[in-house]
């Protein structure tokens, strides 16, 4: 693979990752809505540990584990920051589908 092919490959992967990132953050928003309705905190260390372990197990190239762990840590931090914004009401997001208002029932 030459330089331009490698860059093109990365650009394609980045496009896919952008879509996956949006999907993941929508799921994080739904989790924030659940936590908000039930008065739960954003931080859940046991769940974060499960996420790390589950995702590291998926890694095909173990030499990349420290880099992937760093990537996961950043992703978890962004997810928690987004959930905190939702719980605080700062960004107008409700954590519910289509921004619906209401209690635990929706």
One Martini backbone bead per residue (centre of mass of N, CA, C, O) as a GRO file, in nm:
protein
  106
    1UNK     BB    1   0.096   0.037   0.025
    2UNK     BB    2   0.063   0.354  -0.030
    3UNK     BB    3   0.022   0.664   0.085
    4UNK     BB    4  -0.255   0.728  -0.053
    5UNK     BB    5  -0.393   0.463   0.026
    6UNK     BB    6  -0.364   0.498   0.331
    7UNK     BB    7  -0.518   0.769   0.348
    8UNK     BB    8  -0.780   0.661   0.226
    9UNK     BB    9  -0.831   0.448   0.440
   10UNK     BB   10  -0.851   0.646   0.677
   11UNK     BB   11  -1.086   0.815   0.567
   12UNK     BB   12  -1.290   0.582   0.567
   13UNK     BB   13  -1.271   0.516   0.866
   14UNK     BB   14  -1.349   0.798   0.970
   15UNK     BB   15  -1.635   0.792   0.857
   16UNK     BB   16  -1.730   0.551   1.021
   17UNK     BB   17  -1.656   0.666   1.305
   18UNK     BB   18  -1.850   0.905   1.301
   19UNK     BB   19  -2.108   0.736   1.297
   20UNK     BB   20  -2.045   0.567   1.552
   21UNK     BB   21  -2.021   0.801   1.746
   22UNK     BB   22  -2.311   0.901   1.721
   23UNK     BB   23  -2.443   0.640   1.816
   24UNK     BB   24  -2.305   0.630   2.094
   25UNK     BB   25  -2.411   0.909   2.196
   26UNK     BB   26  -2.710   0.835   2.181
   27UNK     BB   27  -2.686   0.609   2.389
   28UNK     BB   28  -2.577   0.792   2.615
   29UNK     BB   29  -2.830   0.968   2.627
   30UNK     BB   30  -3.020   0.741   2.714
   31UNK     BB   31  -2.870   0.681   2.975
   32UNK     BB   32  -2.905   0.961   3.096
   33UNK     BB   33  -3.212   0.949   3.110
   34UNK     BB   34  -3.227   0.713   3.300
   35UNK     BB   35  -3.058   0.840   3.530
   36UNK     BB   36  -3.233   1.090   3.571
   37UNK     BB   37  -3.505   0.942   3.644
   38UNK     BB   38  -3.330   0.779   3.896
   39UNK     BB   39  -3.085   0.938   4.030
   40UNK     BB   40  -2.822   0.873   3.885
   41UNK     BB   41  -2.504   0.849   3.826
   42UNK     BB   42  -2.273   0.861   3.585
   43UNK     BB   43  -2.077   0.710   3.746
   44UNK     BB   44  -1.949   0.360   3.660
   45UNK     BB   45  -1.695   0.165   3.734
   46UNK     BB   46  -1.795  -0.120   3.665
   47UNK     BB   47  -1.878  -0.056   3.372
   48UNK     BB   48  -1.607   0.050   3.274
   49UNK     BB   49  -1.457  -0.215   3.318
   50UNK     BB   50  -1.630  -0.383   3.124
   51UNK     BB   51  -1.566  -0.219   2.872
   52UNK     BB   52  -1.266  -0.261   2.868
   53UNK     BB   53  -1.260  -0.571   2.866
   54UNK     BB   54  -1.440  -0.621   2.620
   55UNK     BB   55  -1.269  -0.449   2.414
   56UNK     BB   56  -0.989  -0.579   2.451
   57UNK     BB   57  -1.086  -0.867   2.355
   58UNK     BB   58  -1.130  -0.760   2.046
   59UNK     BB   59  -0.838  -0.735   1.997
   60UNK     BB   60  -0.616  -0.845   1.753
   61UNK     BB   61  -0.372  -0.648   1.843
   62UNK     BB   62  -0.193  -0.653   2.137
   63UNK     BB   63   0.016  -0.416   2.080
   64UNK     BB   64  -0.240  -0.198   2.091
   65UNK     BB   65  -0.361  -0.185   2.381
   66UNK     BB   66  -0.260   0.092   2.500
   67UNK     BB   67  -0.395   0.262   2.273
   68UNK     BB   68  -0.684   0.159   2.305
   69UNK     BB   69  -0.719   0.237   2.598
   70UNK     BB   70  -0.686   0.538   2.547
   71UNK     BB   71  -0.927   0.560   2.357
   72UNK     BB   72  -1.139   0.460   2.563
   73UNK     BB   73  -1.095   0.675   2.777
   74UNK     BB   74  -1.180   0.910   2.598
   75UNK     BB   75  -1.464   0.804   2.536
   76UNK     BB   76  -1.563   0.790   2.828
   77UNK     BB   77  -1.520   1.089   2.893
   78UNK     BB   78  -1.715   1.199   2.678
   79UNK     BB   79  -1.967   1.049   2.772
   80UNK     BB   80  -1.974   1.172   3.059
   81UNK     BB   81  -1.986   1.468   2.975
   82UNK     BB   82  -2.250   1.444   2.816
   83UNK     BB   83  -2.422   1.337   3.050
   84UNK     BB   84  -2.380   1.580   3.234
   85UNK     BB   85  -2.516   1.785   3.047
   86UNK     BB   86  -2.789   1.649   3.045
   87UNK     BB   87  -2.841   1.651   3.355
   88UNK     BB   88  -2.806   1.977   3.364
   89UNK     BB   89  -2.933   2.110   3.085
   90UNK     BB   90  -2.719   2.271   2.896
   91UNK     BB   91  -2.791   2.136   2.585
   92UNK     BB   92  -3.113   2.038   2.561
   93UNK     BB   93  -3.088   1.757   2.624
   94UNK     BB   94  -3.278   1.462   2.747
   95UNK     BB   95  -3.230   1.144   2.670
   96UNK     BB   96  -3.458   1.133   2.459
   97UNK     BB   97  -3.643   1.071   2.214
   98UNK     BB   98  -3.671   1.355   2.031
   99UNK     BB   99  -3.674   1.531   2.306
  100UNK     BB  100  -3.855   1.428   2.506
  101UNK     BB  101  -4.066   1.465   2.768
  102UNK     BB  102  -4.046   1.359   3.107
  103UNK     BB  103  -4.051   1.085   3.268
  104UNK     BB  104  -3.996   0.752   3.286
  105UNK     BB  105  -4.218   0.711   3.053
  106UNK     BB  106  -4.175   0.994   2.861
   0.00000   0.00000   0.00000
